[in-house]
Amino acid sequence: MRSIRVPLIGVAVAVATASGSALALPLPLSASAVAAPAAGDAPDPGSTRSLPLVPLPDGERSAAPGTPAAQGLPRRDVEPFSLVGVVWEEPDTELHGTVQVRTRSTATGAWSAWQDLETHQGDHAADPGTAEARSGAVRGGTAPLWVGDSDGVEVRVRPEAPDERGAAAPALPRGLRVELVHPGGGPADGARPPQDLRDAPHDDAPHDDAPQADPDPDADEPADEDTGTTDPGGEEDGTADPADEETGADEDTGEGTGTTDPVDEGPANPTNAGQGAVLLSPEESAASAVNADLVALGAVEIPELSKTETEEDLPNTTAAKPYIGPRPRIVTRKGWGADEKLREANFLYSKSVQAAFVHHSATGNNYTCAQAPSVLRGIYRYHVQSMGWRDLGYNFAVDKCGTIYEGRAGGVAKPVQGAHTLGFNNNTTGIAVLGSFSSATPPAKAVTAVSKLTAWKLGLYGKNPLGKSTLTSGGGNLYKKGTKVQLNTISGHRDGYSTACPGAKLYGKLGTIRSTAAGYQGRP
C-alpha cells in the first residue's frame, strides 16, 4: 500500500491506495466502532455517538403484569446532535413495543415532549440473501427522527403488554443502543450550497410542456390495491419498449443480478462547479464521474431541461416519439454535502428500472427547507454507520419545497440498486419524501416533484407511469421469494411489503402522481 497526497481546497490530504490509482476505501463503521467524543470535546463535523440502553426503574414498567422491564437512557447531557434513532444487534428481529425520545434544544434549553420513533424499519433494507444484507455490520433499527440542534436526550423503550390470553410479550431485541447523529457541515468550500439554489421561485403551475391537470384529481379516489414485487429485466438502452407502449405492462425476466461496477478512483480531479475551481477527492471524483454525461465533474446540481431538450439528449432514440418527461433539476451528492468516504467504494447496479417505489423518510416534518441537506446527511450517516448499509438506502430524496436530491451513489440516470423496499430493490428506484405523512398531508410542491422525477426516470427506460410491470419478489412478508406479481409502475412501499410507509396521506396522492407524470411524458 502506498500513500499519495491530494490537494483539496488548499489542504493536503493523505489518501491510502492499494495499488496503482485505485483507492482502497474503508468499510462502513459499525455503531459499536464509532468512538464517542471525550466529555467536553466538541464533536468533529459529522459524527455518530452510540450509547447503550439500560433497564429503567420499575416506575417505567408498564402497568400490565408480566410485561418485561423497559429499557432506556435516563435524561443526560450529550454532545450536540440533530438526528436520533435506536438500533439493535439482530437485523431480522422486530421490536414489539414503543420507542420514544425527548431532546433538549441547544437554542432554547427547553425539553421537547416525548416523540415516537417508527419501529418497523426492517422493510427498508437490502433484499434478503444479497451481499449488503449479509454484511456483519447490518443491524435492526427504528426510523431516525430529525430533532434539530440538541444537546440533551432521554430515551424509553417499552415492550408490548401480554395479549388478552395472557401470552407473554416478546422480549426486546438484544443490544439496544441510541444513535445520536451530528450531520456535519454542508458542501465543500467553493460549491454553491443547495439552499442558495432555492433562491429561484418554485412555481407549482405547470410549465408549457407540463400537463394541465386538476391539482388533486384523486382526492376521493380509493386507495390503490396493495401489490408488489421487484426485479424486472429489460434493456438499459434508454429507449421505449414497443410492447410496453401498447399495454403499459412489462414481463419480468427475473435476471436482475445486482452487479457491482468497480471504479477507478484515480487522483483528485480539479473542475469548475460554477463558483471557481474545486478540487475533488478521489471518492468525490468517482461519485461525480457517473453523472459526467449529464453535467460537469464536481457540479453541485444537474440543471433541468425542457422536454424537447431532454428528448434530444436521449441516446439511441428511435424514429418513434419517446415518452419521457423533462429532466428536473437534481441536487447532486456534492451539492448536499455527502461524505463520500463513508460509503462502500463500488457502485451496485440492476439491469433496468421497471418501477418506482414512493416512500416517506418518517423523520418528522420539523425541518426547514434550508435544513433539508442536513437532514439528508443525517439519514445517510444513520443508514451507513448505524444500520450498516453500504450507502444511503434511497435512490432519490425530495424535500417539502420540492427540491430533488441524488441519493445512493452510482448515477441519477443509471439503474442503481438501492436498499429501500425489502424484496423489491432490483430493477426499481426508490424515492423518499423527507417527512412523515401518516396524518400530515404532503406539500403540493413535493408531490409535483415526485411526478416530474418519475416522468423522467421511468421515461429513460420506456415505462408508462399509468402502466404496470411484472416484477419478481426477492422475499418479503407479502410475497415469497420468486413470486411474480403485476405491480403499478409507480407504487407505494406498502404495495411490496406490509408496512405503513409511505404514510396514508402520501399513499393517497399516488394516483395524482401517476396521472401527472404521464402528462409530463406527453402520453395521450
C-alpha positions, 0 to 999 in steps of 0.5 A: 500500500502506498500513500499519495497526497491530494490537494483539496481546497488548499489542504493536503490530504493523505489518501491510502491506495492499494495499488496503482490509482485505485483507492482502497476505501474503508468499510462502513463503521459499525455503531459499536466502532464509532468512538464517542467524543471525550466529555467536553470535546466538541464533536468533529463535523459529522459524527455518530455517538452510540450509547447503550440502553439500560433497564429503567426503574420499575416506575417505567414498567408498564402497568400490565403484569408480566410485561418485561422491564423497559429499557432506556437512557435516563435524561443526560447531557450529550454532545450536540446532535440533530438526528436520533434513532435506536438500533439493535444487534439482530437485523431480522428481529422486530421490536414489539413495543414503543420507542420514544425520545425527548431532546433538549434544544441547544437554542432554547434549553427547553425539553421537547415532549416525548416523540415516537420513533417508527419501529418497523424499519426492517422493510427498508433494507437490502433484499434478503440473501444479497451481499449488503444484507449479509454484511456483519455490520447490518443491524435492526433499527427504528426510523431516525427522527430529525430533532434539530440542534440538541444537546440533551436526550432521554430515551424509553423503550417499552415492550408490548403488554401480554395479549388478552390470553395472557401470552407473554410479550416478546422480549426486546431485541438484544443490544439496544443502543441510541444513535445520536447523529451530528450531520456535519457541515454542508458542501465543500468550500467553493460549491454553491450550497443547495439552499442558495439554489432555492433562491429561484421561485418554485412555481407549482403551475405547470410549465408549457410542456407540463400537463394541465391537470386538476391539482388533486384529481384523486382526492376521493379516489380509493386507495390503490390495491396493495401489490408488489414485487421487484426485479424486472429485466429489460434493456438499459438502452434508454429507449421505449419498449414497443410492447410496453407502449401498447399495454403499459405492462412489462414481463419480468425476466427475473435476471436482475443480478445486482452487479457491482461496477468497480471504479477507478478512483484515480487522483483528485480531479480539479473542475469548475462547479460554477463558483471557481475551481474545486478540487475533488477527492478521489471518492468525490471524483468517482461519485461525480464521474457517473453523472459526467454525461449529464453535467460537469465533474464536481457540479453541485446540481444537474440543471433541468431541461425542457422536454424537447431538450431532454428528448434530444439528449436521449441516446439511441432514440428511435424514429418513434416519439419517446415518452419521457418527461423533462429532466428536473433539476437534481441536487447532486451528492456534492451539492448536499454535502455527502461524505463520500468516504463513508460509503462502500467504494463500488457502485451496485447496479440492476439491469433496468428500472421497471418501477418506482417505489414512493416512500416517506423518510418518517423523520418528522416534518420539523425541518426547514427547507434550508435544513433539508441537506442536513437532514439528508446527511443525517439519514445517510450517516444513520443508514451507513454507520448505524444500520450498516448499509453500504450507502444511503438506502434511497435512490432519490430524496425530495424535500417539502419545497420540492427540491430533488436530491441524488441519493445512493451513489452510482448515477441519477440516470443509471439503474442503481440498486438501492436498499429501500423496499425489502424484496423489491430493490432490483430493477426499481428506484426508490424515492423518499419524501423527507417527512412523515405523512401518516396524518400530515398531508404532503406539500403540493410542491413535493408531490409535483416533484415526485411526478416530474422525477418519475416522468423522467426516470421511468421515461429513460427506460420506456415505462408508462407511469399509468402502466404496470410491470411484472416484477419478481419478489426477492422475499418479503412478508407479502410475497415469497421469494420468486413470486411474480406479481403485476405491480403499478409502475409507480407504487407505494412501499406498502404495495411490496411489503406490509408496512405503513410507509409511505404514510396514508396521506402520501399513499393517497396522492399516488394516483395524482402522481401517476396521472401527472407524470404521464402528462409530463411524458406527453402520453395521450 
